[in-house]
């Protein structure tokens, strides 16, 4: 039988990681005057997983991928069930390429790549149709909230 204080302490330890995850909701970007809450993927593992296996994403949310260096990027939709706009930004945070309305893909490793066709350091994935709704044009600047720290 466990002691009540010990049980409460253990329960508190289990809740702490959840509280840390909740602080991620402070991550945001602003694009064409519209603010999106974003998850940040800035490690190889996080970038590889991306938005895989999700059935939906709220309209005002997205995922921001931060790369260590600016270089041509190519993203694919392996195991991604949500149609997306894939937006590529350079180190100056200017939009350099767009892949709009990219369909979900269930073909595994046979899913096609969607290249940036220009060097990019940041990639923003939003629900399909957002880029068109904002009328995004190459050169548009993205702003990061203060909690987003680019890799050096």
Secondary structure, 3 states (H helix, E strand, C coil): CCCHHHHHHHHHHHHHHHHHHHHHHHCEEEECCEEEEEEEECCHHHHHHCCCCCCCCCCCEEEEEEEEEEEEEEEECECECCCEEEEEECCCCEEEEEEEEECCECCHHHCCEEEEEEEEEEEEEEECCHHHHHCCCCCCEEEECCCCCCCC
